[in-house]
Amino acid sequence: MNKFDIQEHAEEMEQTEPITDDPTTRKDIIPIEKKCFLCGQYTVKFFEKDLIEKLKTREKPIQTICPDLSKEDREFLITGMCDKCQKEMF
């Protein structure tokens, strides 16, 4: 499934309850889209804008900058590897 399939699927889905904490409506959250180098799948994850700014300088290891992120999210930010490929590899 590529990013266009996801969009088409989202349009087909019927929303029954409003999303209360939709990351796309928050100004302090930004989407990061990356293509997995193993499977070619596009993945979009949402992160705090401040965190991404801190990572741009890379003055410290990612584990130090964002210890609360899951190891899957950290790997995604570093390499773009999707969760499925990470599970298969690690």
Secondary structure, 3 states (H helix, E strand, C coil): CCHHHHHHHHHHCCCCCCCCCCHHHCCCEEEEEEECCCCCCEEEEEEEHHHHHHHHHCCCCHHHHCCCCCHHHHHHHHHCCCHHHHHHHC
